[in-house]
Amino acid sequence: MRLSEHEWKAARTIVSVTLAATAISFVSIWTWAHIDPVLTLRRCYEAAIVMPLLIAPLCSFGVQRAHLKVRKLSDQNEHLANHDELTGLSNRRAFFARAEAMQSRMGAVSSVFACAIADIDDFKRINDQHGHDAGDRVLKCLSDILAGIAPPDVVIARLGGEEFAIAGYFASEGIARFWFDALVREIASCQPAGHDVTVSLGWCVAQGGENLSTLLNRADRALYASKAAGKNQAGKAERGPLRVVAIA
């Protein structure tokens, strides 16, 4: 069996700690024997008890320090692998993993599972007129708004560029509609990062047998319908014709 690089490092660490502990114990007993060459059986018992008590904390400290360092790096790598670096929201990979896990519970809950895609209107204009730093500030601010108003059972992610994905459970389709409409209005009224920013949004409710990719495709078509209808509005994708609801 071939060991991975991390397994080899772990094995080397165990061997190093064992050798170090053995060496420290040997040197300690050897030193004690030279200081007090007439060792009684009682002294040997005392040494057998005292030496590990002195050595173990030092070895444990070194091992735990290395473990905490590895754990910290592992947590950082996991965060980078599952979150968008700019906004801190879930990335595409994490969104699919979490949303698919949530959708798998559809048969066990009475709520409806809804999926949406939101896109910042005329985002290129912001970058062209105010620079990419301003665009980044808008993305961060908008992400904070989305994360701040998201219900507990909803996952929000940045898919890339100025596009965001939303998926989760709502008490009813009417509640989902209300929330998506309110989201569009909230962003238009907040002026993220001091700029006039609006979003167009497309959403749909999951039906039996649909996977997440199908839902996103339907939501994406509703998003384009919202853009074509004048932007700054939420459109619901039906199995038949798309229906777009303008935001007053």
Secondary structure, 3 states (H helix, E strand, C coil): CCCCHHHHHHHHHHHHHHHHHHHHHHHHHHHHHHHCCCCCHHHHHHHHHHHHHHHHHHHHHHHHHHHHHHHHHHHHHHHHHHECCCCCCECHHHHHHHHHHHHCCHHHCCCEEEEEEEEECCHHHHHHHHCHHHHHHHHHHHHHHHHHHCCCCEEEEEEECCEEEEEEEECCHHHHHHHHHHHHHHHHHHCHHHCCCCEEEEEEECCCCCCHHHHHHHHHHHHHHHHHCCCCEEEECCCCCCEEEECC
